[in-house]
Amino acid sequence: MLSTRFILIALWAIALNTDALSISNQRQPTSMNLKVSGSRRDLFNKLAFGIGSAVVVATSGTTAAIAADKEPTIWKSGKTPIVPGQKPKDKNDTSGTRKDSSFLRSISNCKSQCETSTGSDGFARSKEECLSDCQDICCTTYEQCTFGIVPRA
């Protein structure tokens, strides 16, 4: 069904958008003149446009039907989105939060390496400088990247 519909729409789009073949209005007593106007490049461009528009028209009805079947996601400011059919997240799951054990471990390792190295001026770096830099290096989620690990003055 879809292939027949696709072919008909493609032919219709090509017929509307091409003037590659045209019959001249001059009447001659012996026969009609079949005059080809344009080039092959024009014909292929118009053919590609026709097929492309047919694909868009043929698939637009199916995507709209699929989108209408799903319930929409509910977005609330400051909260996780409510996706229909999705199980709620466990309260004890800390993955991706600022209390994530792998995040805290990587911050700790980075901080200890940073404090033992010297800065660009040759002096040791402070704990606050190291924590700010390590947070930018180690964070993987929005929550980890934006919480105040160092109190701002």
MODELLER restraints for C-alpha pairs under 7 A, 6 or more apart:
rsr = mdl.restraints
at = mdl.atoms
rsr.add(forms.Gaussian(group=physical.xy_distance, feature=features.Distance(at['CA:6:A'], at['CA:54:A']), mean=6.30, stdev=0.5))
rsr.add(forms.Gaussian(group=physical.xy_distance, feature=features.Distance(at['CA:6:A'], at['CA:55:A']), mean=6.87, stdev=0.5))
rsr.add(forms.Gaussian(group=physical.xy_distance, feature=features.Distance(at['CA:6:A'], at['CA:58:A']), mean=6.00, stdev=0.5))
rsr.add(forms.Gaussian(group=physical.xy_distance, feature=features.Distance(at['CA:9:A'], at['CA:54:A']), mean=5.26, stdev=0.5))
rsr.add(forms.Gaussian(group=physical.xy_distance, feature=features.Distance(at['CA:10:A'], at['CA:50:A']), mean=5.61, stdev=0.5))
rsr.add(forms.Gaussian(group=physical.xy_distance, feature=features.Distance(at['CA:10:A'], at['CA:51:A']), mean=5.03, stdev=0.5))
rsr.add(forms.Gaussian(group=physical.xy_distance, feature=features.Distance(at['CA:10:A'], at['CA:54:A']), mean=4.81, stdev=0.5))
rsr.add(forms.Gaussian(group=physical.xy_distance, feature=features.Distance(at['CA:13:A'], at['CA:50:A']), mean=4.74, stdev=0.5))
rsr.add(forms.Gaussian(group=physical.xy_distance, feature=features.Distance(at['CA:13:A'], at['CA:54:A']), mean=6.74, stdev=0.5))
rsr.add(forms.Gaussian(group=physical.xy_distance, feature=features.Distance(at['CA:14:A'], at['CA:46:A']), mean=6.78, stdev=0.5))
rsr.add(forms.Gaussian(group=physical.xy_distance, feature=features.Distance(at['CA:14:A'], at['CA:47:A']), mean=5.96, stdev=0.5))
rsr.add(forms.Gaussian(group=physical.xy_distance, feature=features.Distance(at['CA:14:A'], at['CA:50:A']), mean=4.76, stdev=0.5))
rsr.add(forms.Gaussian(group=physical.xy_distance, feature=features.Distance(at['CA:17:A'], at['CA:46:A']), mean=6.31, stdev=0.5))
rsr.add(forms.Gaussian(group=physical.xy_distance, feature=features.Distance(at['CA:18:A'], at['CA:46:A']), mean=5.94, stdev=0.5))
rsr.add(forms.Gaussian(group=physical.xy_distance, feature=features.Distance(at['CA:20:A'], at['CA:36:A']), mean=6.06, stdev=0.5))
rsr.add(forms.Gaussian(group=physical.xy_distance, feature=features.Distance(at['CA:20:A'], at['CA:37:A']), mean=5.34, stdev=0.5))
rsr.add(forms.Gaussian(group=physical.xy_distance, feature=features.Distance(at['CA:20:A'], at['CA:38:A']), mean=5.75, stdev=0.5))
rsr.add(forms.Gaussian(group=physical.xy_distance, feature=features.Distance(at['CA:20:A'], at['CA:43:A']), mean=6.18, stdev=0.5))
rsr.add(forms.Gaussian(group=physical.xy_distance, feature=features.Distance(at['CA:21:A'], at['CA:35:A']), mean=6.44, stdev=0.5))
rsr.add(forms.Gaussian(group=physical.xy_distance, feature=features.Distance(at['CA:21:A'], at['CA:36:A']), mean=4.93, stdev=0.5))
rsr.add(forms.Gaussian(group=physical.xy_distance, feature=features.Distance(at['CA:21:A'], at['CA:37:A']), mean=6.23, stdev=0.5))
rsr.add(forms.Gaussian(group=physical.xy_distance, feature=features.Distance(at['CA:22:A'], at['CA:34:A']), mean=6.71, stdev=0.5))
rsr.add(forms.Gaussian(group=physical.xy_distance, feature=features.Distance(at['CA:22:A'], at['CA:35:A']), mean=5.78, stdev=0.5))
rsr.add(forms.Gaussian(group=physical.xy_distance, feature=features.Distance(at['CA:22:A'], at['CA:36:A']), mean=6.33, stdev=0.5))
rsr.add(forms.Gaussian(group=physical.xy_distance, feature=features.Distance(at['CA:23:A'], at['CA:33:A']), mean=6.33, stdev=0.5))
rsr.add(forms.Gaussian(group=physical.xy_distance, feature=features.Distance(at['CA:23:A'], at['CA:34:A']), mean=5.15, stdev=0.5))
rsr.add(forms.Gaussian(group=physical.xy_distance, feature=features.Distance(at['CA:23:A'], at['CA:35:A']), mean=5.81, stdev=0.5))
rsr.add(forms.Gaussian(group=physical.xy_distance, feature=features.Distance(at['CA:24:A'], at['CA:33:A']), mean=6.13, stdev=0.5))
rsr.add(forms.Gaussian(group=physical.xy_distance, feature=features.Distance(at['CA:24:A'], at['CA:34:A']), mean=6.79, stdev=0.5))
rsr.add(forms.Gaussian(group=physical.xy_distance, feature=features.Distance(at['CA:24:A'], at['CA:35:A']), mean=6.49, stdev=0.5))
rsr.add(forms.Gaussian(group=physical.xy_distance, feature=features.Distance(at['CA:71:A'], at['CA:84:A']), mean=6.45, stdev=0.5))
rsr.add(forms.Gaussian(group=physical.xy_distance, feature=features.Distance(at['CA:73:A'], at['CA:81:A']), mean=6.66, stdev=0.5))
rsr.add(forms.Gaussian(group=physical.xy_distance, feature=features.Distance(at['CA:73:A'], at['CA:82:A']), mean=5.77, stdev=0.5))
rsr.add(forms.Gaussian(group=physical.xy_distance, feature=features.Distance(at['CA:73:A'], at['CA:83:A']), mean=4.83, stdev=0.5))
rsr.add(forms.Gaussian(group=physical.xy_distance, feature=features.Distance(at['CA:73:A'], at['CA:84:A']), mean=6.63, stdev=0.5))
rsr.add(forms.Gaussian(group=physical.xy_distance, feature=features.Distance(at['CA:74:A'], at['CA:81:A']), mean=5.74, stdev=0.5))
rsr.add(forms.Gaussian(group=physical.xy_distance, feature=features.Distance(at['CA:74:A'], at['CA:82:A']), mean=5.01, stdev=0.5))
rsr.add(forms.Gaussian(group=physical.xy_distance, feature=features.Distance(at['CA:74:A'], at['CA:83:A']), mean=6.58, stdev=0.5))
rsr.add(forms.Gaussian(group=physical.xy_distance, feature=features.Distance(at['CA:75:A'], at['CA:81:A']), mean=4.81, stdev=0.5))
rsr.add(forms.Gaussian(group=physical.xy_distance, feature=features.Distance(at['CA:75:A'], at['CA:82:A']), mean=6.54, stdev=0.5))
rsr.add(forms.Gaussian(group=physical.xy_distance, feature=features.Distance(at['CA:94:A'], at['CA:100:A']), mean=5.05, stdev=0.5))
rsr.add(forms.Gaussian(group=physical.xy_distance, feature=features.Distance(at['CA:96:A'], at['CA:141:A']), mean=5.87, stdev=0.5))
rsr.add(forms.Gaussian(group=physical.xy_distance, feature=features.Distance(at['CA:97:A'], at['CA:143:A']), mean=5.96, stdev=0.5))
rsr.add(forms.Gaussian(group=physical.xy_distance, feature=features.Distance(at['CA:97:A'], at['CA:144:A']), mean=5.94, stdev=0.5))
rsr.add(forms.Gaussian(group=physical.xy_distance, feature=features.Distance(at['CA:98:A'], at['CA:143:A']), mean=6.49, stdev=0.5))
rsr.add(forms.Gaussian(group=physical.xy_distance, feature=features.Distance(at['CA:98:A'], at['CA:144:A']), mean=4.99, stdev=0.5))
rsr.add(forms.Gaussian(group=physical.xy_distance, feature=features.Distance(at['CA:103:A'], at['CA:138:A']), mean=6.73, stdev=0.5))
rsr.add(forms.Gaussian(group=physical.xy_distance, feature=features.Distance(at['CA:103:A'], at['CA:139:A']), mean=6.93, stdev=0.5))
rsr.add(forms.Gaussian(group=physical.xy_distance, feature=features.Distance(at['CA:106:A'], at['CA:138:A']), mean=6.38, stdev=0.5))
rsr.add(forms.Gaussian(group=physical.xy_distance, feature=features.Distance(at['CA:107:A'], at['CA:134:A']), mean=5.90, stdev=0.5))
rsr.add(forms.Gaussian(group=physical.xy_distance, feature=features.Distance(at['CA:107:A'], at['CA:135:A']), mean=6.59, stdev=0.5))
rsr.add(forms.Gaussian(group=physical.xy_distance, feature=features.Distance(at['CA:107:A'], at['CA:138:A']), mean=6.33, stdev=0.5))
rsr.add(forms.Gaussian(group=physical.xy_distance, feature=features.Distance(at['CA:110:A'], at['CA:134:A']), mean=5.87, stdev=0.5))
rsr.add(forms.Gaussian(group=physical.xy_distance, feature=features.Distance(at['CA:111:A'], at['CA:130:A']), mean=5.60, stdev=0.5))
rsr.add(forms.Gaussian(group=physical.xy_distance, feature=features.Distance(at['CA:111:A'], at['CA:131:A']), mean=6.09, stdev=0.5))
rsr.add(forms.Gaussian(group=physical.xy_distance, feature=features.Distance(at['CA:111:A'], at['CA:134:A']), mean=6.41, stdev=0.5))
rsr.add(forms.Gaussian(group=physical.xy_distance, feature=features.Distance(at['CA:114:A'], at['CA:130:A']), mean=5.80, stdev=0.5))
rsr.add(forms.Gaussian(group=physical.xy_distance, feature=features.Distance(at['CA:115:A'], at['CA:124:A']), mean=6.41, stdev=0.5))
rsr.add(forms.Gaussian(group=physical.xy_distance, feature=features.Distance(at['CA:115:A'], at['CA:125:A']), mean=5.64, stdev=0.5))
rsr.add(forms.Gaussian(group=physical.xy_distance, feature=features.Distance(at['CA:115:A'], at['CA:126:A']), mean=6.79, stdev=0.5))
rsr.add(forms.Gaussian(group=physical.xy_distance, feature=features.Distance(at['CA:115:A'], at['CA:127:A']), mean=6.81, stdev=0.5))
rsr.add(forms.Gaussian(group=physical.xy_distance, feature=features.Distance(at['CA:115:A'], at['CA:130:A']), mean=6.67, stdev=0.5))
rsr.add(forms.Gaussian(group=physical.xy_distance, feature=features.Distance(at['CA:116:A'], at['CA:124:A']), mean=6.96, stdev=0.5))
rsr.add(forms.Gaussian(group=physical.xy_distance, feature=features.Distance(at['CA:117:A'], at['CA:124:A']), mean=6.38, stdev=0.5))
rsr.add(forms.Gaussian(group=physical.xy_distance, feature=features.Distance(at['CA:118:A'], at['CA:124:A']), mean=4.47, stdev=0.5))
rsr.add(forms.Gaussian(group=physical.xy_distance, feature=features.Distance(at['CA:118:A'], at['CA:125:A']), mean=6.19, stdev=0.5))
rsr.add(forms.Gaussian(group=physical.xy_distance, feature=features.Distance(at['CA:119:A'], at['CA:125:A']), mean=5.71, stdev=0.5))
rsr.add(forms.Gaussian(group=physical.xy_distance, feature=features.Distance(at['CA:128:A'], at['CA:150:A']), mean=6.14, stdev=0.5))
rsr.add(forms.Gaussian(group=physical.xy_distance, feature=features.Distance(at['CA:131:A'], at['CA:150:A']), mean=6.90, stdev=0.5))
rsr.add(forms.Gaussian(group=physical.xy_distance, feature=features.Distance(at['CA:132:A'], at['CA:150:A']), mean=6.75, stdev=0.5))
rsr.add(forms.Gaussian(group=physical.xy_distance, feature=features.Distance(at['CA:135:A'], at['CA:145:A']), mean=6.47, stdev=0.5))
rsr.add(forms.Gaussian(group=physical.xy_distance, feature=features.Distance(at['CA:136:A'], at['CA:145:A']), mean=6.39, stdev=0.5))
rsr.add(forms.Gaussian(group=physical.xy_distance, feature=features.Distance(at['CA:139:A'], at['CA:145:A']), mean=5.21, stdev=0.5))
